[in-house]
């Protein structure tokens, strides 16, 4: 099944629920198979790497994925969460903010 999301790579989003509620960041990747996104600076987890002969052991902090329903677009004018509507002018499809009507595409 071909899934379609309104959130794309590079969008600025705000986390609306969970342990990182209220944090904002840019979407670095979208995983359509699992309905998840990776957002910069959100859902930081620690991964322990075992020592080998070539490298010492370490604890890495990486960004884990978050479910797409837990994030919303950030309105560029008001700074609040918003939904997305589409505008079809001149044969071009543009994404607009429902709250302020401002353009979400870059």
GROMACS elastic network, one bead per residue, 0.5 to 0.9 nm:
[ bonds ]
;  ai    aj funct       b0    kb
    2    32     6  0.86919   500
    3    32     6  0.66377   500
    3    33     6  0.82141   500
    3    35     6  0.87423   500
    4     7     6  0.89138   500
    4    32     6  0.81256   500
    5     8     6  0.71484   500
    5    32     6  0.81467   500
    5    35     6  0.87886   500
    5    68     6  0.87017   500
    6    73     6  0.88935   500
    6    84     6  0.71846   500
    6    95     6  0.85028   500
    7    10     6  0.87648   500
    7    11     6  0.66445   500
    7    12     6  0.89498   500
    7    13     6  0.83489   500
    7    27     6  0.82039   500
    7    30     6  0.80555   500
    7    37     6  0.87041   500
    7    68     6  0.80776   500
    7    71     6  0.89116   500
    7    72     6  0.80374   500
    7    73     6  0.73557   500
    8    11     6  0.58171   500
    8    27     6  0.70969   500
    8    28     6  0.87878   500
    8    29     6  0.78004   500
    8    30     6  0.67673   500
    8    37     6  0.89586   500
    9    12     6  0.88932   500
    9    26     6  0.77246   500
    9    27     6  0.50994   500
    9    28     6  0.55486   500
    9    29     6  0.54224   500
    9    30     6  0.64050   500
    9    37     6  0.87117   500
   10    26     6  0.55983   500
   10    27     6  0.51097   500
   10    28     6  0.62117   500
   10    29     6  0.80833   500
   11    25     6  0.83066   500
   11    26     6  0.55035   500
   11    27     6  0.55561   500
   11    28     6  0.84693   500
   11    73     6  0.73390   500
   11    74     6  0.84386   500
   11   104     6  0.79764   500
   11   105     6  0.81787   500
   11   106     6  0.88391   500
   12    24     6  0.70515   500
   12    25     6  0.55907   500
   12    27     6  0.64747   500
   12    39     6  0.87862   500
   12    72     6  0.86977   500
   12    73     6  0.62379   500
   12    74     6  0.58408   500
   12    75     6  0.85950   500
   12    76     6  0.87571   500
   12   104     6  0.89574   500
   13    23     6  0.85394   500
   13    24     6  0.56509   500
   13    25     6  0.57575   500
   13    26     6  0.62230   500
   13    27     6  0.71148   500
   13    39     6  0.80083   500
   13    71     6  0.62142   500
   13    72     6  0.54078   500
   13    75     6  0.86001   500
   13    81     6  0.77991   500
   14    21     6  0.78106   500
   14    22     6  0.61540   500
   14    23     6  0.57392   500
   14    25     6  0.67068   500
   14    26     6  0.88596   500
   14    70     6  0.86330   500
   14    71     6  0.55754   500
   14    72     6  0.54873   500
   14    73     6  0.62392   500
   14    74     6  0.57521   500
   14    80     6  0.79848   500
   14    81     6  0.64972   500
   15    18     6  0.76200   500
   15    20     6  0.64928   500
   15    22     6  0.53880   500
   15    23     6  0.56215   500
   15    24     6  0.63715   500
   15    25     6  0.86307   500
   15    42     6  0.82883   500
   15    70     6  0.59124   500
   15    72     6  0.65343   500
   15    73     6  0.89283   500
   15    81     6  0.86606   500
   16    20     6  0.82367   500
   16    21     6  0.52528   500
   16    22     6  0.61884   500
   16    23     6  0.83355   500
   16    69     6  0.86326   500
   16    70     6  0.55497   500
   16    71     6  0.55096   500
   16    72     6  0.67503   500
   16    81     6  0.78504   500
   17    20     6  0.71496   500
   17    22     6  0.78209   500
   17    69     6  0.89114   500
   17    70     6  0.55248   500
   17    71     6  0.75461   500
   18    21     6  0.53975   500
   18    70     6  0.74060   500
   19    43     6  0.78677   500
   20    23     6  0.58308   500
   20    24     6  0.89959   500
   20    42     6  0.64642   500
   20    43     6  0.66170   500
   21    24     6  0.87572   500
   21    70     6  0.87774   500
   23    41     6  0.82062   500
   23    42     6  0.69785   500
   24    39     6  0.82077   500
   24    40     6  0.82119   500
   24    41     6  0.80092   500
   24    42     6  0.77032   500
   24    74     6  0.79184   500
   25    39     6  0.57776   500
   25    40     6  0.52192   500
   25    41     6  0.65320   500
   25    42     6  0.72804   500
   26    38     6  0.85611   500
   26    39     6  0.55653   500
   26    40     6  0.56050   500
   26    41     6  0.86228   500
   27    30     6  0.74321   500
   27    37     6  0.67806   500
   27    38     6  0.58195   500
   27    40     6  0.64577   500
   28    37     6  0.76319   500
   28    38     6  0.56371   500
   28    39     6  0.57308   500
   28    40     6  0.66078   500
   29    36     6  0.87137   500
   29    37     6  0.57989   500
   29    38     6  0.53779   500
   29    39     6  0.75100   500
   29    65     6  0.89429   500
   30    35     6  0.77998   500
   30    36     6  0.61746   500
   30    38     6  0.65699   500
   30    65     6  0.88832   500
   30    68     6  0.86482   500
   31    34     6  0.58308   500
   31    35     6  0.59737   500
   31    36     6  0.51695   500
   31    37     6  0.58514   500
   31    38     6  0.81923   500
   31    65     6  0.85734   500
   32    36     6  0.65933   500
   32    37     6  0.82697   500
   33    36     6  0.79240   500
   34    37     6  0.88177   500
   34    67     6  0.81476   500
   35    66     6  0.86768   500
   35    67     6  0.60856   500
   35    68     6  0.57830   500
   35    69     6  0.82439   500
   36    65     6  0.59064   500
   36    66     6  0.54197   500
   36    69     6  0.83482   500
   37    64     6  0.86563   500
   37    65     6  0.53217   500
   37    66     6  0.54974   500
   37    67     6  0.63013   500
   37    68     6  0.58790   500
   37    71     6  0.87844   500
   38    42     6  0.78536   500
   38    43     6  0.84927   500
   38    63     6  0.67523   500
   38    64     6  0.63404   500
   38    66     6  0.62272   500
   38    67     6  0.87751   500
   39    42     6  0.55983   500
   39    43     6  0.79054   500
   39    63     6  0.71933   500
   39    64     6  0.82018   500
   39    65     6  0.73213   500
   39    66     6  0.77551   500
   40    43     6  0.86318   500
   40    63     6  0.69037   500
   41    44     6  0.66728   500
   41    62     6  0.88474   500
   41    63     6  0.67003   500
   42    63     6  0.63412   500
   42    64     6  0.77323   500
   42    65     6  0.85617   500
   42    66     6  0.83371   500
   43    62     6  0.83158   500
   43    63     6  0.56494   500
   43    64     6  0.55697   500
   43    65     6  0.70985   500
   43    66     6  0.70997   500
   44    61     6  0.62531   500
   44    62     6  0.55234   500
   44    64     6  0.61371   500
   45    60     6  0.81829   500
   45    61     6  0.55307   500
   45    62     6  0.55771   500
   45    63     6  0.62661   500
   45    64     6  0.64153   500
   46    59     6  0.63390   500
   46    60     6  0.54846   500
   46    62     6  0.64017   500
   46    63     6  0.88233   500
   47    58     6  0.84312   500
   47    59     6  0.56548   500
   47    60     6  0.51094   500
   47    61     6  0.62968   500
   47    62     6  0.73668   500
   48    57     6  0.76126   500
   48    58     6  0.61165   500
   48    60     6  0.63507   500
   48    61     6  0.89096   500
   49    56     6  0.84902   500
   49    57     6  0.53470   500
   49    58     6  0.53027   500
   49    59     6  0.60713   500
   49    60     6  0.73997   500
   50    55     6  0.88759   500
   50    56     6  0.75015   500
   50    58     6  0.70163   500
   50    59     6  0.88824   500
   51    54     6  0.80818   500
   51    55     6  0.60231   500
   51    58     6  0.73952   500
   52    55     6  0.53003   500
   52    56     6  0.61273   500
   52    57     6  0.71239   500
   53    56     6  0.74636   500
   55    58     6  0.89271   500
   65    68     6  0.89744   500
   66    69     6  0.84950   500
   66    70     6  0.70457   500
   66    71     6  0.81113   500
   67    70     6  0.56001   500
   67    71     6  0.75104   500
   68    71     6  0.56869   500
   68    72     6  0.81224   500
   69    72     6  0.75871   500
   71    81     6  0.85951   500
   72    81     6  0.56486   500
   72    82     6  0.63845   500
   72    83     6  0.70667   500
   73    80     6  0.82550   500
   73    81     6  0.56381   500
   73    82     6  0.55215   500
   73    83     6  0.66296   500
   73    84     6  0.76430   500
   73    97     6  0.82502   500
   73   104     6  0.85075   500
   74    77     6  0.88222   500
   74    78     6  0.83201   500
   74    79     6  0.58638   500
   74    80     6  0.56163   500
   74    82     6  0.61187   500
   74    83     6  0.88048   500
   74    97     6  0.86486   500
   74   104     6  0.88196   500
   75    78     6  0.56608   500
   75    79     6  0.50446   500
   75    80     6  0.54536   500
   75    81     6  0.60418   500
   75    82     6  0.58830   500
   75    83     6  0.87486   500
   75    97     6  0.63845   500
   75    98     6  0.86889   500
   75    99     6  0.73131   500
   75   100     6  0.73772   500
   75   102     6  0.77073   500
   75   104     6  0.78091   500
   76    79     6  0.57333   500
   76    80     6  0.81365   500
   76    97     6  0.84946   500
   76   100     6  0.85994   500
   76   102     6  0.72385   500
   76   103     6  0.82700   500
   76   104     6  0.75848   500
   77    80     6  0.83320   500
   77   100     6  0.70274   500
   77   102     6  0.73708   500
   78    81     6  0.86494   500
   78    99     6  0.82584   500
   78   100     6  0.75447   500
   80    99     6  0.85666   500
   81    99     6  0.84651   500
   82    97     6  0.62106   500
   82    98     6  0.62026   500
   82    99     6  0.59479   500
   82   100     6  0.87101   500
   83    96     6  0.85342   500
   83    97     6  0.61633   500
   83    98     6  0.55244   500
   83    99     6  0.74140   500
   84    95     6  0.63438   500
   84    96     6  0.57147   500
   84    97     6  0.51273   500
   84    98     6  0.57192   500
   84    99     6  0.88134   500
   84   104     6  0.83827   500
   85    94     6  0.83644   500
   85    95     6  0.58511   500
   85    96     6  0.52558   500
   85    97     6  0.63309   500
   85    98     6  0.61160   500
   85   101     6  0.86527   500
   86    93     6  0.65192   500
   86    94     6  0.55913   500
   86    96     6  0.59396   500
   86    97     6  0.87245   500
   87    92     6  0.79065   500
   87    93     6  0.57459   500
   87    94     6  0.51807   500
   87    95     6  0.64536   500
   87    96     6  0.69852   500
   88    91     6  0.60542   500
   88    92     6  0.55620   500
   88    94     6  0.65203   500
   89    92     6  0.55384   500
   89    93     6  0.68937   500
   89    94     6  0.80237   500
   90    93     6  0.85178   500
   94   103     6  0.73724   500
   94   104     6  0.78634   500
   94   105     6  0.67372   500
   95   102     6  0.87064   500
   95   103     6  0.62085   500
   95   104     6  0.55262   500
   95   105     6  0.60191   500
   96    99     6  0.89386   500
   96   100     6  0.83535   500
   96   101     6  0.55414   500
   96   102     6  0.55695   500
   96   104     6  0.54164   500
   96   105     6  0.77379   500
   97   100     6  0.57782   500
   97   102     6  0.53990   500
   97   103     6  0.64405   500
   97   104     6  0.64762   500
   98   101     6  0.54526   500
   98   102     6  0.80726   500
   99   102     6  0.82141   500
  100   103     6  0.89672   500
  101   104     6  0.89874   500
  103   106     6  0.78074   500
